[in-house]
Amino acid sequence: MVDPPAGGLLSCGFWVRIPGDSLVSPFQTTQTCARITCLMAKTRKVNVGSKFIEMGRVYRVFKIEQNKAGERILHYRPYYKALSNSTTICSIPEKNLERGNIRFPVSRTELKGVIESLSATDGGMEADVVESKSVLKENDIYKSAEILKCFWCERQKEEEMKKSKRDVMELAIERIVEEVALVHKVSLEKARADILSALER
């Protein structure tokens, strides 16, 4: 474990070394992963049944049509059904996936790293509620896990955690849990339990 330099918003997480590169933070690593994901989006064929991640939620493509301009239009809906999303149906031109900040799920190997990061050593920095909410909109499981870890660490130190911080911590879990359930092929309840178990290690 290498301790990151002080002064960062989310310095309580793990740092990694990319082959041929210097030591970088999870946020910097995510930028590299995002570039790889963009390349995947351009080369990976989307079919009926393909699954996407949007704002931490899993969606499944159920229909693909072509418009008059010859563009492929993807129709998709929530993969995990709930009363709040039972009628939700979305569509987007395939070429706009990147612009819409929609990505493919991470691999099992990548998710293993995310889960392991939840048990990383606390660097002692306080995460900012407003900035963390903004970061959680980026649809990035690495950043969501980093924020979750920071707020979890604060929860262990404070006798009574402020509601605003509890809400951000719960939002961070929501941004992760469906993707964990999908990749590990478990229920949402089991995925949540696995996340909490990793935090408690």
Secondary structure by P-SEA (a helix, b strand, c coil): ccccccccccccbbbbbccccccccaaaaaaaaaaaaaaaaacccccccbbbbcccbbbbbcccccccccbbbbbbcccccccccccbbbbbcccccccccccccccaaaaaaaaaaaaccccbbbbbaaaaaaaaacccaaaaaaaaaaaaaaaaacccccaaaaaaaaaaaaacaaaaaaaacccaaaaaaaaaaaaac
